[in-house]
Amino acid sequence: MRWLARVIYTRWLGWSVTPFPLNTPKCVIAGAPHTSYWDFVVLALMRKMIDLETNFVAKKELFVFPFGIYFRWMGGVAIDRSMGDNRVERIAKIFGQQKLFRLAIAPEGTRKAVEKWKTGFYYIAHTAQIPLVLCRIDWGEKKISFSEPMMTTGDIAADFPKIKTYFLGAKGKADL
């Protein structure tokens, strides 16, 4: 299947990817811009092509039969959103329970262009004391790029401008 994903991703669709820092078994992968459901298709192909195991969290209601089988196979972890506790802390605890857990998350929190990003991805990485890897999805260049792992300082006002700079110039599918 890797060869088929490579053919579709590189030859048919014309995309390229920079290497993922594989020495990073636990991290939060912040992918942006996320403006279309087509991002999932391109990222799923890329993930298969480079054999990158990633995870995501979603509401537990999505994990019912038969969809739950697929979501777990894709690296999904169900979260009960009805609980009154802190979701950031609950997700951060998952990292302590796994040997390999790379949480992929869209900072926008939606599939459309937004002025202000959500901050959960930042606080999850900081609370779990694991690195943040930035994933730039550029539909203009048809290229997915990964940053080197970076540790958050806890000073979001200082860290966020550095994070946002990595994504400057990247065009989402909706921007084309």
ABEGO torsion letter per residue (X at the ends): XAAAAAAAAAAAAGBBBBBBBAABABBBBBBOBBABAAAAAAAAAAAAAAGBBBBBBBBAAAABOAAAAAAAAAGBBBBBAABABBAAAAAAAAAAABABBBBBBBAAGBABBBABBBAAAAAAAAAAGBBBBBBBBBAAAGBBBBBBBBBBAGBAAAAAAAAAAAABGBBBAAAX
